[in-house]
Amino acid sequence: MSDKAVSRPMKFPYTFTAKIAQFPLKFYVKNNWIWRYYFIALAVSTPVFYKIHRLVNSPENVARWAEIKRKEKEAAHHH
């Protein structure tokens, strides 16, 4: 008898870890278009979202937003 444990996949992987271990990721990446283009879309869209984030959170825009909120709060107290 060898010291190595016999390793074989479970007939039905009932634990979450076993399900992850037996998931055929290579098959899905190869045969499903969404997996192939996901990383391309992520790489293309990340700089766009970064620029939007910088624009929205610029000091001028933050100060403008605070002024708008201050005026709204003032107007709400008058009613």
C-alpha positions in Angstrom: 0.0 0.0 0.0 1.4 3.4 -0.9 1.5 6.4 1.4 -0.2 8.6 -1.2 -4.0 9.1 -0.7 -6.2 8.2 -3.7 -7.6 11.4 -5.2 -10.8 11.3 -7.3 -13.6 13.8 -7.8 -16.8 13.4 -5.8 -19.8 12.1 -7.6 -21.8 15.1 -6.3 -19.7 17.9 -4.8 -21.9 18.9 -1.8 -19.6 21.4 -0.2 -18.9 24.9 -1.6 -15.1 24.2 -1.8 -15.7 21.0 -3.7 -18.0 22.8 -6.1 -15.3 25.4 -6.8 -12.6 22.8 -7.2 -14.7 20.9 -9.8 -16.0 23.9 -11.7 -14.9 23.6 -15.3 -13.5 27.2 -15.7 -11.3 26.4 -18.6 -14.3 25.1 -20.6 -16.3 28.2 -19.9 -13.5 30.6 -20.8 -12.9 28.8 -24.0 -16.6 28.3 -25.1 -18.4 31.4 -23.8 -17.9 34.8 -25.4 -18.7 36.8 -22.2 -15.7 35.4 -20.4 -13.4 36.3 -23.3 -14.5 39.9 -23.6 -15.0 40.6 -19.9 -11.3 41.5 -19.2 -11.1 43.5 -22.4 -14.1 45.5 -21.4 -12.7 46.0 -17.9 -9.4 47.3 -19.3 -11.2 49.7 -21.6 -13.7 51.0 -19.1 -11.4 51.5 -16.1 -9.7 54.7 -17.4 -13.1 56.2 -18.3 -14.5 55.6 -14.8 -11.3 56.9 -13.3 -11.6 60.1 -15.2 -15.3 60.5 -14.3 -14.4 59.9 -10.6 -11.6 62.6 -10.7 -14.0 65.0 -12.4 -16.9 64.5 -9.9 -14.6 64.6 -6.9 -12.6 67.6 -7.9 -12.3 70.3 -5.1 -14.3 72.8 -7.1 -17.1 70.4 -7.7 -17.2 69.3 -4.0 -17.3 72.9 -2.9 -20.1 73.6 -5.4 -22.1 70.6 -4.2 -21.7 71.7 -0.5 -23.0 75.1 -1.5 -26.1 73.6 -3.2 -26.8 71.4 -0.2 -26.4 74.4 2.2 -28.9 76.4 0.1 -31.3 73.4 0.1 -31.1 73.1 3.9 -31.6 76.8 4.3 -34.7 76.7 2.0 -36.1 73.8 4.0 -35.9 75.7 7.2 -37.9 78.6 5.8 -40.9 76.4 5.0 
